[in-house]
């Protein structure tokens, strides 16, 4: 990453927004339009890093997590639009840069029952589901691809999106066909719009805070509501895409860069509300 890009990255960790920053969308606008397509990557084992985590969402804030250790990177989740319905103008400039690298972790089962309902406008007709959270399986953290770091006002939001993904039971299939369109500038010309079939739900990914991270209050008001349900998808083959990744969250910014080759689409993560608590706005 160039010195200029590193300077932009450092700016993102300031509490105050930059001058002339984009107006922040409301939590409801941001979360309900965030859809991520998750691709299998070539395996990568990061340096051993142990992180102390705690829940941010109001529904789970009183449940302990403890520590997790980053295991092998298995997926990269990137922003998409569904069925040609683009996020509104006040959110798309943020959402197109939400790229999350997902690492295997282990932890204690929550054994917590939750009622989930869809927030994205395209999925409003899909029935909600009742799940019981089991053990965490992945920690998904923000990265930049190929040295493309977003503007400081965007970066100060997306650099604090950390999601802990729990397996759950039962798994009621959605069984719906969707067209997925890439939103991030690095991938829009490399991965074409694809028709996929959404099948079984596998994980609920919920927002967490890593010890050592300080989230600005206006950013916290958004990221604490990011709950994404990850569904398996049946998708066409893609051309292999090789990317360089750099961590954006300040706690992990010292880790070395990574190379990831995308080898196939596995899952679609879509926004949900838990137990009727809908993001404000």
N, C-alpha and C positions, 0 to 999 in steps of 0.2 A: 504494500500500500504506500502511496506517495506521501511526502511530508505534508502536502496541501490537504490530502484526504485525512491524515491523522489530525491535523489542526481542526478540521470540521468535526471529526469524531469527538475531540476534546470539548468543543463548544457544546455538544449535546448534553453533557453532564452538568451544565449550569442549571441552577434552579429556575432562574428567571427566563422567560421566553425571549428569543432574539427580537430586536427591533423589526417592525414590519412583518411579524410572523403571521402565518396563516391563522385564521380564526379556527379555534378548536371545534370539531363537531361535538354534539352532545354524546354522552355514553350510548344512548339508544341508537343514534345515527351511526356511530362508529361500529358498535358490536353487531348490529343486525345486518350489516352489509359485508362482514368479514367472512369470506369463504376461502379455504386453503386446500389445494390439491397436494397430496403427499406422495412423493416419489421415492422408490427404493434407491439407495445410493451404494456405490462400492463401499465396503467396510473401512472404517477408520477408528483407531483407538487413540483418544486424546491422552495427554499426560494425566496422571492420577490427580483428580481434584475432588475434594470433599466439600459439600455445600450444606449449610444450615438453611432450611426453608421454613416458611410459615405461610398459611393460607391468607388470601386477601379478600375473597368474595364473602359477603355478609353471611351467606348460608353455612359456610364451612369455617369461618374465621376462628371458632373456638376448638377446632379439631387439630391436635398436634401432628406434625410431620417428622420432625427430627432432622437427621442428616442423610444425604444421599451422596453417592460417589458416581461421577460420570463414567459410564461404560462405553461400549462401542457405538459410534454413530451409525444409524440405520436408515434414516429418512431425511429428506428435505421437503418442507411444506411451503408452498408458494401461493400467492394470491391469484384467485380466478374470479371471473364473473360467470353466472349461470344463465343459460337460455337467452343470451344477448341483453340481459338486464344489467346495466352498469351501475355501480354505486353512484350516488348523487355527487355533484361537483364539489361540495364542501367536505367530502370524505375520501374521494378516490385518490387524491394526492398523498394521503397518509397510507391508505390500504395497499396501494400498489408496491409499497416497500416493506410489507410485513413478510419477511422470509425467516422461517424458523428451522433450525437444525435440531434434529431429535436424537437423543442419546439414551441408551438403555440404562435404567436405574432399577433398584429394588427398594422395598419399604414395607411398612405394616399395612395390612388391610384395614380399610375404614369400616366396612360392614354397615354402611350408611345408605338408607333408602332415600331416593330422590325422584321427584316428578319433573320430567323435562318436557318443554314445548318449544317448537321452532319459532325463531325470530325473523329469519330472512323472508322477504316478501314472496319469493318464488316458491317457498315451501310452506306457506300458511295453511294449505289444505291437508298437509301431512299430519296424521294424528300424533299426539304426544306419546311418550313412553315412560314407564316406571322402571327404574333400575336400582340395583344395589351395588355400591362401589366396593371393589375388591382391592387388590394391591396396585400401587403405582408401577408403571412399566417403562415410561419414557419421560424425560425432561426435555422440553423443546424451548430453545433459546434463540434470540435474534442474531442474524448474521447479515453481512453485505456480500453480494456476489460480484466477482470480477472487478473489485475495486470501486464499484458504483455506490457511493455513500450519499444518502439523501441530504437535502438541505437541513440546516440545524434545527429549524422549527419542527420538521417532520421527525428528525432523528431523536429529539428529546422525548418523543412519545414512544416510538417503536423500540428504542433501545431498552425499555423497561418491561417489555412483554415476555414474561417467562411463564410457561404452562406446564403443569405436572399432569400427566395423562394416566388415569386409572382404568384398569380393566373393570368390566361390570357384567352383571347378569340380570335378567335374561337378555337375549339378543333378538329383537323382533325386526324382521327385514323391512326396509322401506320399499324396495322393488319399484324404483322410479327411474326413468331415462332422463338424462340431463345433458346439455351441451356446455362444455367447459372451455372458457376462453382465458388465456394467460393475460395478466395485467402488468407484471413487472417488466420494465423495459429490456432487461437482459434476455428474457425468454419469449417475448412477443414474436420475435422473428424466427425463433428456433423450434418452438413446439406449437403446432397448429391447433386450432379449435377442434375438440374431439367430442364425440358422443360416447357417454359412459352409462352404465347401469349401476345404480346405487343399491347395495344389497344389505348386509348385516351391520348393525352398529357394534363397535368393538370397544371404544374407550371414550371416557369423558375427560377432556383436558380443561383444567381449572387454573386460575391465575395464582401465582405464588410470588413471594418476595425472598430474594437471596440475601443472607446476612452480608452487610457491607454495601448494599445498594441503598441509595436515598432517592426516592421517587418524588418529584415535585407534586404538590397537592392537586393541581389541575390535571396532571397526567394520571395520578392515582385514581381520580374520580372516573376515569375511563377504563384503565387496565383492570381494575378490580372486578369489572363486570364481564370480562372476556371468558365465556364458557363455550367451548366448542365440542360437539359430539362428532367423533370420527367413525365414519362408515366405510366398510369395504366397497370397492368399486370394481367392475369389470370394464376394462379400458383397452383401446387398441394399442399396439406396439408403438413406441416412439423412437426417433433417431437418438442414439446416445449423445448426451450433452455433458461436457466436462466443464466444471466451474471451479473457480477459486473462492474460498469462503474466509471471511474474517469476522470474529466476534464483535458485537456492538455493545453488549451490556458491560458496564464498567467493571463488574466483578470478574468477568472473564476476558477483558480486553487484552490482558497480557499473554493469553494462550497463543501458540503459533497458528499461522494460517493453515488452511486445509485444502486439499483437492478432493472434489466429489464428482463422480460421474453418475448421472441419472440413468437408471436402467429400466424403469417401468413405473407406471402409475399404480398405486396401491389403494389409496384411501382419499376420501373427501371429508374435510372437517367443516361443519356448519354451526352457526351460532344458535344457542338454546338458552332459555331461562330455567332456573331451578326453583322448584317449590313456589311458583307463582311470583317470584321476586324479579321483576322486569327492570332492566337498566333505565334510569331516569332520562327524561327528555323526549 
